Amino acid sequence: MKLITNVYQNFEVNDSSKIEVWTAILRETDVIEAKQNLMDHFRTNKFPPTPADIIRSDRKQSLSVYEVQRLETEQHMFELKEYQENEDVKPMPDYIKKQLRELRMKVISDES
């Protein structure tokens, strides 16, 4: 609960009954998994977590297929951006662009 109060200033822990309730709810939760879920929550939410946010066993199970695909696409884009920033990447030569364009057109026509 100290972590939560350090991240969210509006989350107060001045009531012992609040601590008792949270302790009872989280008692059987794996500590490592709970910390990971809490850190994930910190990165993606601007409001304090509920015990359910900390307990959730696998975030991807609660996401729709489209959300998982969107997250995977975002991750891929971040990886590409990081690669371009860290490596000496040159612009794609025109002849390769042309070959890719032709290949895409062939794939589109084959699908039709």
N, C-alpha and C positions, 0 to 999 in steps of 0.2 A: 504494500500500500504506500510505502515511502516513495517508490518509483513513480507511482501514479501521481502523488502530490507534487513531486518534483517536475513532472511534465505538464500537468494540468493544475494551474494555480487555483482554479475554482473547485477542485476536488478536496474536500476537507475530511480529516479523520480525527475529529475531536470528540467523538461519541464512542464509548466502549461497546455499546450494543451493535453499532455498525461493524466494528472489527469482529465481534463474535459471529454475526450473521455471515460475513464474508468468509471467515475461517471455517464455519460449518459447511458452507456451500463448496468451498475449494479443497476441503480436507482430503478427498480421494483423488485429486488431480495430480498428475505427474508434474513435478516441479520444473524440469527442463522444458517440457512441452508448454507449460503455462508461461514460462519466461519468454519463449519464442513467440507464442501467440500475443503476449503483451507487447513485445517489441514490434511485431507486425502491426498491431493496433496503433501504436504510437506513430508509426511511419505513415499510416493511411487515414487516420481519423483525427478530427480536431476536437472531438468531445471525449470525455473520460469513458473508459470501458465499463461494461457490466460484467458480472461473473461469467455469464454465458460467452462473452467475447474472449475471455481467458481460458475457458474450458474447451471450447470447440476443438475437436480432435483433428480435423483436416479441412482447412479453408476451401480447398478446391472442390470438396464434395458438396458444399453449399452453393457453389457457383454454377451458373448455367453453362452449357457448352459454348455459347457465344462469348460469354465473359472469359472463359478459359482461353479460347482462341484469341480474343483481344489482348489478354495479358501476355500470351506467348508471342504475338506479333509485336507488342510493345517491347518485350524483352529482346527480341531479335533486332529491332530497330536501335535499341540502346547499344547492343553489342556491335552493330555496324558502325554507329556513330563513334563509339570508343575506339574501334579499330582505325577508323579514318583519322581520328585525332592523334592516335599514338603511333601510327605508321606513316611512312612517306607515300601516301596514296596519290597516284596521278589520275587525271580524268580519263575516262574510257575512250580509247581511240574510235574514230568514226567508223572504220570498217567493222569493228566488233559491234557497235551500235546497230549498224545496218544488218549484220548477221542475226543479231538477237531479234530485231524487228521482223525480219523474214521468218525466223523460227516461230515467233509468236503468231504471225499470220497463218502459218501452216497449221499450227496446233488448233487455232480457232476454226479454220476451214475444215479440219479433220473431225472436230467435234460436231459440226453442223450436219 
